[in-house]
Every structure is written in structure tokens, then in C-alpha cells.
Amino acid sequence: MTAVTDVKGVGEALGQALIANGFKTAEDLASAKPAELVKVPRIGVARAPVLIAAAKAAVSAKTTTARAATKRPAARKGVTAASRKRAEETAQKAAEEKAAAEAKARKKAKAKAKAEKAAKKLLEMEAAFSKAKDKVKAKAKKDKKSKKDDKKKDQKKQDAKEKVGKKKSKKKDKKKAKK
């Protein structure tokens, strides 16, 4: 069935007037008589046969295009608001995912840098600890050596005192013996 507005020369206003007078399809208009159409407002005696002929052409063209339409694929429709909205949502979701991935990568890089810094600090602390240990060992060794040296010095002093004490006692003994 072909709509009345598909007939050449019938616009929105005339189409509504035809429907209101019982001509709902182009087939109804093609089978109408000019006297019936003259009763519809905006259609005169001269215009009635022209509209009937146009309706007959529209009906016959519709049947041939219907056959041809089955052979050809349907033409692509323009971008609709719904498809535009879906595309925007998809783009927004992709942008959010990209931002999340970048944030995750930054967080991972930050954690890696922090771990490297901690490892470096650990090595520095171990080196400082090792150096302090070596210093303590060296000092302990030095203290032992100095204690031994001090004992030796003390022993020498004591030996020297004893020698001096023996010499004095010998001198005293000699003096006593001379007297």
C-alpha cells in the first residue's frame, strides 16, 4: 500500500484533507472519480484528473520499485542520534580505560622507583655498617697491642727500678763494708 503523500503533487496539508475525506492510500486516490475529488477542499476540476493520473503512476511505480528493491541491498541510513550516542559512550569508555591504564603504569613506575631507592639505601647502610665494624675491629686490635706495649713498658720500668734499687743497695753495702 502506498501512502497518499507519496503521490506527486500531494503535500502534507492536501494529504490530511484527502485522508479526512476517505482517500487513505494512493490506490484509493487512483480508483477515485474526478467528481469525488472535487468535493475535497483545495482540489478543483482541473486538478482532480491530474492527481488521479499521478496516483496511478505512483501505484505502478511502487510495484516495480518493490520488485527492484528486493534485488538491491537497502541504502545506508544516515548517522542517527542513537548511534552517535553509542559512539560517544564507546569513546568515553575507551578514554576512561586509557586513563586507568596510564594511572596504573604511573603507579607501577613509582613503586619501582621507590623499591630501587630502598635497595640503594640498604646497600649504603650495609657499607656504612661494614666500615664501622672494621673500624671497631682495628681499634680493638690497636687497644690490645697498646696494652701489651704498656705492659712491656711497665715491666721495663719495673726492671729498671729494680736494677737501680740493686745498684743502690750494692753501693750501700760497699759503704757499709768500708766502714
Residue frames as qw, qx, qy, qz and C-alpha x, y, z in Angstrom:
[[0.000, 0.889, 0.458, 0.000, 0.00, 0.00, 0.00],
 [0.420, 0.289, 0.021, 0.860, 1.26, 3.41, -0.98],
 [0.140, -0.581, -0.455, 0.660, 0.66, 6.44, 1.22],
 [0.298, 0.874, 0.382, 0.046, -1.31, 9.35, -0.20],
 [0.156, -0.917, 0.197, 0.309, 1.63, 11.68, 0.46],
 [0.564, -0.236, 0.627, 0.483, 3.80, 9.55, -1.90],
 [0.491, 0.669, 0.512, 0.222, 1.71, 10.78, -4.86],
 [0.375, 0.061, 0.146, 0.913, 3.35, 13.58, -6.85],
 [0.140, -0.460, -0.261, -0.837, 1.65, 16.91, -6.12],
 [0.646, -0.638, -0.355, -0.223, 0.25, 15.86, -2.72],
 [0.196, 0.494, -0.537, 0.655, 1.85, 17.54, 0.28],
 [0.137, -0.101, -0.819, 0.548, 1.16, 17.29, 3.99],
 [0.333, 0.219, 0.306, -0.865, -1.87, 19.59, 4.08],
 [0.633, 0.203, -0.397, -0.633, -3.54, 18.07, 1.00],
 [0.421, 0.082, -0.902, 0.049, -2.70, 14.57, 2.23],
 [0.061, 0.156, 0.742, -0.649, -4.52, 15.26, 5.51],
 [0.500, 0.265, 0.046, -0.823, -7.50, 16.66, 3.62],
 [0.594, 0.186, -0.669, -0.407, -7.66, 13.55, 1.37],
 [0.270, -0.019, -0.916, 0.297, -7.44, 11.19, 4.37],
 [0.241, 0.195, 0.512, -0.801, -10.19, 13.14, 6.12],
 [0.626, 0.311, -0.106, -0.707, -12.41, 12.58, 3.03],
 [0.913, 0.027, 0.351, -0.204, -11.73, 8.82, 2.88],
 [0.759, 0.585, -0.263, 0.108, -8.79, 8.61, 0.47],
 [0.670, -0.682, 0.287, 0.061, -6.24, 6.92, 2.78],
 [0.673, -0.227, 0.543, 0.449, -3.94, 5.34, 0.19],
 [0.088, 0.444, -0.485, -0.748, -2.67, 6.14, -3.31],
 [0.045, 0.175, 0.940, 0.289, -4.69, 3.14, -4.56],
 [0.102, 0.670, 0.648, -0.347, -7.89, 4.79, -3.22],
 [0.083, 0.704, -0.086, -0.701, -6.94, 8.01, -5.00],
 [0.016, -0.244, 0.763, 0.598, -6.15, 6.17, -8.28],
 [0.013, 0.354, 0.918, 0.176, -9.58, 4.43, -8.30],
 [0.091, 0.600, 0.448, -0.657, -11.47, 7.67, -7.47],
 [0.361, 0.670, 0.517, 0.392, -13.56, 9.64, -9.97],
 [0.258, 0.259, -0.026, 0.930, -12.83, 13.33, -10.64],
 [0.394, -0.619, -0.289, -0.615, -16.29, 14.30, -9.31],
 [0.766, -0.530, -0.338, 0.136, -15.49, 12.69, -5.94],
 [0.628, -0.081, -0.146, 0.760, -12.15, 14.52, -5.69],
 [0.048, 0.538, 0.158, 0.827, -13.67, 17.92, -6.39],
 [0.580, -0.711, -0.325, -0.231, -15.53, 17.61, -3.06],
 [0.730, -0.351, -0.199, 0.551, -12.15, 17.70, -1.23],
 [0.047, -0.974, -0.006, 0.222, -11.05, 21.26, -0.35],
 [0.203, -0.716, 0.497, 0.445, -8.09, 22.62, -2.43],
 [0.363, 0.017, 0.829, 0.425, -8.88, 20.31, -5.38],
 [0.428, 0.487, 0.003, -0.761, -10.56, 21.83, -8.37],
 [0.854, 0.421, 0.207, -0.227, -12.00, 20.41, -11.64],
 [0.555, 0.727, -0.404, 0.025, -8.68, 20.79, -13.46],
 [0.096, -0.608, 0.745, -0.257, -6.57, 19.35, -10.67],
 [0.816, -0.117, 0.438, -0.360, -8.66, 16.17, -9.99],
 [0.933, 0.357, -0.029, -0.022, -7.70, 14.22, -13.17],
 [0.360, 0.712, -0.527, 0.293, -4.01, 15.23, -12.71],
 [0.408, -0.486, 0.653, -0.413, -3.98, 13.80, -9.15],
 [0.927, 0.071, 0.274, -0.247, -5.69, 10.57, -10.32],
 [0.780, 0.560, -0.253, 0.115, -3.05, 10.10, -13.05],
 [0.092, 0.677, -0.614, 0.396, -0.25, 10.83, -10.56],
 [0.680, -0.322, 0.528, -0.394, -1.75, 8.32, -8.10],
 [0.957, 0.262, 0.072, -0.099, -1.91, 5.64, -10.83],
 [0.552, 0.662, -0.429, 0.270, 1.75, 6.35, -11.70],
 [0.234, -0.604, 0.618, -0.444, 2.75, 6.16, -8.03],
 [0.865, -0.125, 0.382, -0.301, 0.96, 2.82, -7.56],
 [0.911, 0.402, -0.064, 0.066, 2.53, 1.29, -10.69],
 [0.324, 0.717, -0.495, 0.369, 5.97, 2.74, -9.80],
 [0.522, -0.530, 0.530, -0.407, 5.67, 1.36, -6.30],
 [0.962, 0.019, 0.242, -0.125, 5.12, -2.20, -7.56],
 [0.773, 0.541, -0.207, 0.257, 8.12, -2.03, -9.94],
 [0.067, 0.710, -0.520, 0.470, 10.35, -0.47, -7.31],
 [0.762, -0.400, 0.386, -0.331, 9.18, -3.08, -4.81],
 [0.976, 0.192, 0.046, 0.092, 10.45, -5.82, -7.14],
 [0.534, 0.656, -0.301, 0.440, 13.67, -3.93, -7.82],
 [0.320, -0.730, 0.405, -0.449, 14.15, -3.22, -4.12],
 [0.931, -0.268, 0.227, -0.099, 14.25, -6.93, -3.36],
 [0.868, 0.367, -0.060, 0.330, 17.20, -7.32, -5.71],
 [0.320, 0.642, -0.290, 0.634, 19.23, -4.38, -4.39],
 [0.486, -0.302, -0.603, 0.556, 20.56, -4.02, -0.86],
 [0.165, -0.914, -0.370, 0.016, 18.96, -1.29, 1.17],
 [0.325, 0.701, -0.170, 0.611, 20.70, 2.07, 1.14],
 [0.488, -0.165, -0.555, 0.653, 22.62, 3.02, 4.26],
 [0.223, -0.896, -0.365, -0.122, 20.82, 5.33, 6.56],
 [0.174, 0.745, -0.279, 0.581, 22.48, 8.44, 7.91],
 [0.342, 0.067, -0.714, 0.608, 24.04, 8.61, 11.34],
 [0.460, -0.678, -0.463, -0.337, 21.26, 8.58, 13.90],
 [0.281, -0.747, 0.310, -0.517, 21.28, 10.15, 17.33],
 [0.907, -0.366, 0.165, -0.124, 21.34, 6.73, 18.99],
 [0.897, 0.221, -0.051, 0.379, 24.37, 5.60, 17.01],
 [0.235, 0.725, -0.240, 0.601, 26.07, 8.91, 17.72],
 [0.573, -0.666, 0.258, -0.402, 25.36, 8.47, 21.45],
 [0.981, -0.144, 0.089, 0.090, 26.72, 4.89, 21.37],
 [0.693, 0.489, -0.141, 0.511, 29.86, 6.13, 19.61],
 [0.086, -0.763, 0.280, -0.577, 30.33, 8.84, 22.24],
 [0.801, -0.504, 0.215, -0.242, 29.83, 6.33, 25.06],
 [0.957, 0.110, -0.001, 0.269, 32.33, 3.96, 23.45],
 [0.446, 0.638, -0.211, 0.591, 34.84, 6.76, 23.01],
 [0.374, -0.730, 0.275, -0.501, 34.34, 7.88, 26.61],
 [0.938, -0.311, 0.143, -0.059, 34.76, 4.32, 27.88],
 [0.838, 0.328, -0.087, 0.427, 37.93, 3.91, 25.82],
 [0.146, 0.736, -0.255, 0.610, 39.27, 7.20, 27.20],
 [0.647, -0.625, 0.244, -0.362, 38.50, 6.10, 30.77],
 [0.985, -0.076, 0.064, 0.141, 40.22, 2.76, 30.20],
 [0.626, 0.536, -0.166, 0.541, 43.24, 4.52, 28.72],
 [0.169, -0.759, 0.278, -0.565, 43.39, 6.92, 31.70],
 [0.848, -0.455, 0.195, -0.188, 43.13, 3.99, 34.12],
 [0.934, 0.168, -0.025, 0.315, 45.91, 2.14, 32.30],
 [0.364, 0.669, -0.229, 0.606, 48.12, 5.24, 32.39],
 [0.471, -0.705, 0.264, -0.460, 47.44, 5.71, 36.11],
 [0.966, -0.232, 0.115, 0.011, 48.29, 2.07, 36.73],
 [0.778, 0.401, -0.113, 0.470, 51.53, 2.44, 34.74],
 [0.040, 0.752, -0.276, 0.597, 52.47, 5.59, 36.71],
 [0.727, -0.568, 0.224, -0.313, 51.73, 3.81, 39.98],
 [0.981, 0.006, 0.034, 0.193, 53.84, 0.83, 38.91],
 [0.556, 0.577, -0.186, 0.569, 56.74, 3.09, 37.85],
 [0.269, -0.756, 0.264, -0.535, 56.52, 4.97, 41.15],
 [0.890, -0.401, 0.179, -0.123, 56.62, 1.71, 43.13],
 [0.893, 0.254, -0.052, 0.368, 59.61, 0.52, 41.08],
 [0.267, 0.706, -0.243, 0.610, 61.48, 3.78, 41.69],
 [0.554, -0.674, 0.249, -0.421, 60.70, 3.53, 45.41],
 [0.979, -0.169, 0.094, 0.067, 61.99, -0.07, 45.52],
 [0.716, 0.459, -0.140, 0.507, 65.19, 0.94, 43.71],
 [0.057, -0.763, 0.265, -0.587, 65.72, 3.81, 46.15],
 [0.783, -0.525, 0.214, -0.257, 65.20, 1.47, 49.11],
 [0.963, 0.081, -0.002, 0.257, 67.68, -1.06, 47.66],
 [0.456, 0.633, -0.211, 0.589, 70.28, 1.70, 47.15],
 [0.359, -0.727, 0.274, -0.517, 69.79, 2.94, 50.71],
 [0.946, -0.301, 0.105, -0.063, 70.14, -0.63, 52.00],
 [0.836, 0.306, -0.114, 0.441, 73.46, -1.03, 50.19],
 [0.133, 0.720, -0.252, 0.632, 74.68, 2.29, 51.59],
 [0.639, -0.621, 0.227, -0.393, 73.68, 1.27, 55.11],
 [0.987, -0.091, 0.025, 0.130, 75.38, -2.12, 54.75],
 [0.626, 0.505, -0.192, 0.563, 78.55, -0.42, 53.53],
 [0.159, -0.725, 0.276, -0.611, 78.48, 2.04, 56.43],
 [0.850, -0.449, 0.146, -0.234, 77.84, -0.79, 58.89],
 [0.938, 0.142, -0.073, 0.306, 80.70, -2.85, 57.46],
 [0.368, 0.641, -0.246, 0.627, 83.04, 0.17, 57.65],
 [0.452, -0.683, 0.259, -0.512, 82.06, 0.79, 61.28],
 [0.970, -0.235, 0.049, -0.025, 82.66, -2.88, 62.09],
 [0.786, 0.350, -0.160, 0.483, 86.13, -2.77, 60.53],
 [0.043, 0.723, -0.258, 0.640, 86.90, 0.41, 62.45],
 [0.717, -0.569, 0.200, -0.348, 85.86, -1.22, 65.73],
 [0.982, -0.014, -0.018, 0.187, 87.98, -4.28, 64.98],
 [0.560, 0.539, -0.217, 0.590, 91.00, -2.14, 64.14],
 [0.245, -0.722, 0.269, -0.589, 90.56, -0.16, 67.34],
 [0.892, -0.402, 0.120, -0.168, 90.22, -3.33, 69.39],
 [0.894, 0.211, -0.105, 0.380, 93.41, -4.68, 67.82],
 [0.273, 0.662, -0.244, 0.654, 95.19, -1.41, 68.50],
 [0.548, -0.667, 0.205, -0.461, 93.99, -1.43, 72.11],
 [0.976, -0.201, 0.025, 0.075, 95.29, -4.97, 72.61],
 [0.723, 0.392, -0.144, 0.550, 98.63, -4.02, 71.10],
 [0.001, -0.716, 0.234, -0.657, 98.88, -0.86, 73.17],
 [0.771, -0.563, 0.122, -0.271, 98.02, -2.84, 76.33],
 [0.949, 0.001, -0.036, 0.313, 100.81, -5.28, 75.53],
 [0.460, 0.567, -0.161, 0.664, 103.14, -2.37, 74.84],
 [0.362, -0.740, 0.165, -0.541, 102.06, -0.74, 78.10],
 [0.920, -0.388, 0.056, -0.024, 102.75, -3.98, 79.99],
 [0.823, 0.239, -0.085, 0.508, 106.15, -4.23, 78.38],
 [0.152, 0.696, -0.169, 0.681, 106.92, -0.61, 79.28],
 [0.629, -0.666, 0.131, -0.379, 105.72, -1.15, 82.82],
 [0.969, -0.159, -0.003, 0.188, 107.85, -4.29, 83.05],
 [0.625, 0.445, -0.136, 0.627, 110.90, -2.42, 81.73],
 [0.163, -0.749, 0.173, -0.618, 110.33, 0.40, 84.21],
 [0.821, -0.527, 0.101, -0.194, 109.99, -2.07, 87.00],
 [0.919, 0.075, -0.048, 0.384, 113.10, -3.89, 85.86],
 [0.364, 0.621, -0.160, 0.675, 114.93, -0.59, 85.64],
 [0.451, -0.729, 0.161, -0.489, 113.80, 0.33, 89.13],
 [0.945, -0.322, 0.042, 0.039, 114.91, -3.00, 90.43],
 [0.763, 0.324, -0.114, 0.548, 118.32, -2.53, 88.81],
 [0.040, 0.707, -0.190, 0.680, 118.57, 0.91, 90.30],
 [0.713, -0.605, 0.110, -0.338, 117.45, -0.47, 93.61],
 [0.962, -0.088, -0.036, 0.255, 120.10, -3.25, 93.41],
 [0.534, 0.507, -0.164, 0.656, 122.82, -0.76, 92.48],
 [0.264, -0.729, 0.183, -0.605, 121.89, 1.43, 95.40],
 [0.871, -0.463, 0.084, -0.139, 121.82, -1.50, 97.71],
 [0.874, 0.161, -0.103, 0.446, 125.25, -2.55, 96.39],
 [0.238, 0.649, -0.198, 0.695, 126.57, 0.94, 96.98],
 [0.571, -0.666, 0.153, -0.455, 125.16, 0.88, 100.46],
 [0.972, -0.211, -0.004, 0.103, 126.68, -2.47, 101.04],
 [0.679, 0.393, -0.164, 0.597, 130.04, -1.20, 99.79],
 [0.089, -0.713, 0.204, -0.665, 129.81, 1.83, 102.03],
 [0.792, -0.533, 0.115, -0.275, 128.98, -0.35, 104.96],
 [0.951, 0.018, -0.070, 0.301, 131.76, -2.64, 104.14],
 [0.438, 0.550, -0.216, 0.677, 134.23, 0.26, 104.04],
 [0.376, -0.696, 0.209, -0.575, 133.23, 1.50, 107.37]]
